[in-house]
Amino acid sequence: MEIVPAIDIIDGKCVRLTKGDYNIRKTYSDNPLDMALRFQDAGIRRLHLVDLDGAKSKHIVNYPTLEAIAGHTDLTIDFGGGIKSTADLETALGCGAAMVTVGSTAVTQPELMTEWIERFGQEHIILGADARDGKISVNGWKEDSDLTLSDFIRSYMQKGITQVLCTDINRDGMLQGPAVNLYKSLLSEFPGIKLIASGGVSSMQDLTDLKDAGLPAAIVGKAYYEGRITLDQLSKLSQE
């Protein structure tokens, strides 16, 4: 299982929110590049970089941070937050992202998302499936849609999407364990999908449970920043 550390950015700083609430946030570093270099030095190969200002503003904001990390590390970066237009997507790829995670736009503008898949290639686009109580949420998790998680994923797999980053919003930042049963269900329903688990990881046991469930990749955020999982542990697991 691939370990994917997350760096969430507000005002150019590394932060974490609780359940996506911008009013409940904690700053862990004023220098995201230093944080990214720590991950790289530990043998981590991939990074999930989230522009929380962008998600809220509905356009990319922290692209200089993306550019700095891409320019000074060898990490494979998937970037999300605020990708609402073709110009935003081109900015992200142009600043060094290998892939972009698209969530809200995939819900609100399916025709545009389909165009992006065809134009930029499915290998560069991850479907962001952020769900609360089984329904897809949009715009920085501030709004819930009527789309069910399964219907959402199914519709885009039919359009060629192979990678899905699924976040259980109710677990995000809570350190109460990931939605293992949900992910098992999705893997069973959509065999062959590259499903990236996100939200709730609190310990190495959680990562072991996800690995045993067959998850190909998992995001690690607050558990690392709060010292519940060490960089050495992440390094060892990522190299197994």
C-alpha positions as CSV (number, residue, x, y, z in Angstrom):
1,M,0.0,0.0,0.0
2,E,1.3,3.4,-1.0
3,I,1.6,5.9,1.9
4,V,0.6,9.4,0.8
5,P,1.3,12.2,3.3
6,A,-1.0,15.2,3.1
7,I,0.0,18.8,3.3
8,D,-3.0,21.2,3.5
9,I,-2.2,24.8,2.8
10,I,-3.9,28.0,4.2
11,D,-2.0,31.4,3.8
12,G,1.1,29.4,2.6
13,K,1.2,27.5,5.9
14,C,0.8,23.8,6.7
15,V,-2.5,23.3,8.6
16,R,-5.1,20.7,9.4
17,L,-8.8,21.2,9.7
18,T,-11.3,19.1,11.7
19,K,-14.2,17.7,9.5
20,G,-13.3,20.4,6.9
21,D,-14.2,23.2,9.3
22,Y,-12.1,26.3,8.5
23,N,-12.9,27.6,11.9
24,I,-11.3,24.6,13.6
25,R,-7.7,24.6,12.3
26,K,-4.2,24.1,13.6
27,T,-1.0,25.3,12.1
28,Y,1.9,22.8,12.1
29,S,4.5,24.5,10.0
30,D,5.1,27.9,8.4
31,N,7.2,26.2,5.7
32,P,5.4,23.5,3.7
33,L,8.6,22.9,1.6
34,D,10.5,21.9,4.7
35,M,7.7,19.5,5.6
36,A,7.8,18.0,2.1
37,L,11.6,17.6,2.2
38,R,11.2,15.6,5.5
39,F,8.9,13.2,3.7
40,Q,11.2,12.8,0.8
41,D,14.2,12.2,3.1
42,A,12.3,9.5,4.8
43,G,11.8,7.7,1.5
44,I,8.2,8.8,0.8
45,R,7.6,9.1,-2.9
46,R,4.3,10.8,-3.2
47,L,2.5,13.8,-1.7
48,H,-1.1,14.9,-1.5
49,L,-1.1,18.8,-1.6
50,V,-4.3,20.6,-0.8
51,D,-5.0,24.3,-1.5
52,L,-7.6,25.0,1.2
53,D,-7.7,28.7,0.2
54,G,-8.4,27.6,-3.3
55,A,-11.2,25.3,-2.3
56,K,-12.8,28.1,-0.4
57,S,-12.1,30.8,-3.1
58,K,-13.1,28.5,-6.0
59,H,-9.8,29.1,-7.9
60,I,-6.2,28.1,-7.3
61,V,-4.5,30.3,-4.7
62,N,-1.4,28.6,-3.3
63,Y,0.2,27.6,-6.6
64,P,3.5,29.2,-5.5
65,T,3.7,26.6,-2.8
66,L,3.1,23.8,-5.3
67,E,5.8,25.2,-7.6
68,A,8.3,25.5,-4.7
69,I,7.7,21.9,-3.6
70,A,7.8,20.5,-7.1
71,G,10.9,22.5,-7.9
72,H,12.9,21.4,-4.8
73,T,11.8,17.8,-4.3
74,D,11.3,14.6,-6.5
75,L,8.0,13.9,-4.9
76,T,5.1,12.9,-7.2
77,I,2.5,15.5,-6.3
78,D,-1.2,15.2,-6.6
79,F,-2.8,18.6,-6.1
80,G,-6.3,19.5,-5.2
81,G,-8.4,22.5,-4.1
82,G,-9.8,25.2,-6.2
83,I,-9.6,23.6,-9.6
84,K,-12.7,25.1,-11.2
85,S,-11.5,26.0,-14.7
86,T,-9.2,24.7,-17.4
87,A,-6.8,27.5,-16.6
88,D,-6.7,26.3,-13.0
89,L,-5.9,22.8,-14.1
90,E,-3.2,24.0,-16.5
91,T,-1.7,26.1,-13.7
92,A,-1.5,23.1,-11.4
93,L,0.1,20.9,-14.0
94,G,2.4,23.7,-15.2
95,C,3.6,24.3,-11.6
96,G,4.6,20.7,-11.2
97,A,1.7,18.6,-10.2
98,A,1.8,15.1,-11.7
99,M,-1.9,14.7,-11.1
100,V,-4.8,16.8,-9.9
101,T,-7.7,15.8,-7.7
102,V,-11.0,17.2,-8.9
103,G,-14.1,17.0,-6.8
104,S,-16.6,19.8,-6.8
105,T,-16.2,20.6,-10.5
106,A,-16.9,16.9,-11.3
107,V,-20.3,17.3,-9.5
108,T,-21.3,20.8,-10.8
109,Q,-19.8,20.7,-14.3
110,P,-19.7,17.1,-15.5
111,E,-19.3,18.1,-19.1
112,L,-16.2,20.1,-18.3
113,M,-14.8,17.2,-16.2
114,T,-15.4,14.8,-19.1
115,E,-13.6,17.2,-21.4
116,W,-10.6,17.3,-19.0
117,I,-10.4,13.5,-18.9
118,E,-10.3,13.4,-22.7
119,R,-7.9,16.3,-23.1
120,F,-5.4,15.7,-20.3
121,G,-5.7,11.9,-19.9
122,Q,-7.2,9.9,-17.0
123,E,-3.7,9.3,-15.7
124,H,-3.5,12.9,-14.7
125,I,-6.9,13.2,-13.0
126,I,-8.0,11.8,-9.7
127,L,-11.7,11.9,-8.9
128,G,-12.2,13.5,-5.5
129,A,-15.1,11.7,-3.9
130,D,-15.7,13.5,-0.6
131,A,-18.7,12.1,1.1
132,R,-20.8,12.9,4.2
133,D,-23.4,10.4,5.3
134,G,-23.2,8.7,1.9
135,K,-23.7,11.9,-0.2
136,I,-21.1,13.8,-2.1
137,S,-20.0,17.2,-0.7
138,V,-18.7,20.1,-2.7
139,N,-17.0,23.5,-2.4
140,G,-14.6,22.8,0.4
141,W,-17.2,20.5,2.1
142,K,-19.4,23.4,2.8
143,E,-22.3,22.0,0.7
144,D,-23.8,18.6,0.3
145,S,-25.2,17.4,-3.1
146,D,-27.9,14.8,-3.8
147,L,-25.4,12.5,-5.5
148,T,-24.7,9.2,-3.8
149,L,-21.1,8.1,-3.5
150,S,-21.6,4.9,-5.5
151,D,-23.4,6.7,-8.3
152,F,-20.8,9.4,-8.5
153,I,-17.9,6.9,-8.8
154,R,-19.7,4.7,-11.3
155,S,-20.5,7.6,-13.6
156,Y,-16.9,8.6,-13.9
157,M,-15.5,5.1,-14.2
158,Q,-17.6,4.8,-17.2
159,K,-15.8,7.9,-18.6
160,G,-12.4,6.4,-18.0
161,I,-11.5,7.5,-14.5
162,T,-9.3,4.8,-12.7
163,Q,-8.2,6.7,-9.6
164,V,-10.5,7.8,-6.8
165,L,-9.6,9.6,-3.6
166,C,-12.4,9.0,-1.2
167,T,-12.7,11.0,2.0
168,D,-15.3,10.2,4.7
169,I,-15.7,13.8,5.9
170,N,-17.2,12.8,9.3
171,R,-13.9,11.1,10.1
172,D,-11.5,13.6,8.7
173,G,-9.2,15.1,11.3
174,M,-11.0,13.2,14.1
175,L,-8.3,10.5,14.7
176,Q,-11.1,8.0,15.2
177,G,-10.2,5.5,12.6
178,P,-10.8,5.3,8.8
179,A,-14.0,4.0,7.1
180,V,-12.6,0.6,6.4
181,N,-16.0,-1.1,5.8
182,L,-16.9,1.7,3.3
183,Y,-13.7,1.2,1.4
184,K,-14.1,-2.6,1.4
185,S,-17.6,-2.1,-0.1
186,L,-16.3,0.2,-2.8
187,L,-13.5,-2.1,-3.7
188,S,-16.0,-4.9,-4.0
189,E,-18.4,-2.8,-6.1
190,F,-15.7,-1.4,-8.3
191,P,-13.0,-4.0,-8.8
192,G,-9.9,-2.7,-10.4
193,I,-10.3,0.8,-9.1
194,K,-7.3,2.6,-7.5
195,L,-9.0,3.7,-4.4
196,I,-7.1,6.1,-2.1
197,A,-8.4,6.2,1.4
198,S,-8.5,9.5,3.2
199,G,-9.8,10.6,6.6
200,G,-9.6,9.2,10.2
201,V,-6.2,7.5,10.2
202,S,-5.1,7.6,13.8
203,S,-2.5,4.9,14.2
204,M,-0.3,2.3,12.5
205,Q,-3.0,-0.3,13.2
206,D,-5.4,1.8,11.1
207,L,-2.9,1.7,8.2
208,T,-2.5,-2.0,8.6
209,D,-6.3,-2.5,8.6
210,L,-6.5,-0.5,5.3
211,K,-3.6,-2.5,3.8
212,D,-5.3,-5.8,4.8
213,A,-8.5,-4.6,3.3
214,G,-6.8,-4.3,-0.1
215,L,-6.5,-0.5,-0.3
216,P,-3.8,0.4,-2.8
217,A,-3.1,3.8,-1.2
218,A,-3.9,5.8,2.0
219,I,-3.6,9.4,3.0
220,V,-1.9,10.2,6.3
221,G,-2.3,13.7,7.8
222,K,-3.2,14.6,11.3
223,A,-2.0,11.4,12.9
224,Y,1.5,12.2,11.7
225,Y,1.4,15.9,12.7
226,E,0.1,15.0,16.2
227,G,2.8,12.5,16.7
228,R,0.6,9.4,16.7
229,I,2.6,7.9,13.8
230,T,6.3,8.6,13.3
231,L,8.1,9.4,10.1
232,D,10.2,6.2,10.6
233,Q,7.0,4.1,10.8
234,L,5.6,5.7,7.6
235,S,9.0,5.1,5.9
236,K,9.1,1.4,6.8
237,L,5.5,0.8,5.8
238,S,5.9,2.6,2.5
239,Q,8.9,0.4,1.6
240,E,7.2,-2.9,2.5
